[in-house]
């Protein structure tokens, strides 16, 4: 009952106009965070004047983002490893912009090695 009130309050502000892509995906993401399933999210988007096929695309995108957030929150080690990988990538880009090809190659090799290791 309380979830339905929350959905109505979230959706009521979107009924008077057509949402753009970002707003629709954010709405779908908010609904996923309230533990709604995909069919409910698609139905809600369609009630917000979004075509059915577009609603399915936006729902898919929001669900992927929702899963990514859930995975990221569950594993602090994975989050730390991704930050380290991002730092290596930034160092590689810095070396490229400062015309330091030796360092750029070194960081690129380090980045590739660690990216392959993290995929496993």
WOCOR-V151431 format. One record per helix or strand of 2 or more residues. SS is the DSSP state (h for helix, s for strand). FROM is the first residue (numbers start at 0). TO is the last residue. If there is no record, write none. Layout:
ss from to
SS FROM TO
SS FROM TO
//
This chain:
ss from to
h 1 11
h 20 32
h 37 46
h 51 73
h 75 96
h 100 118
//
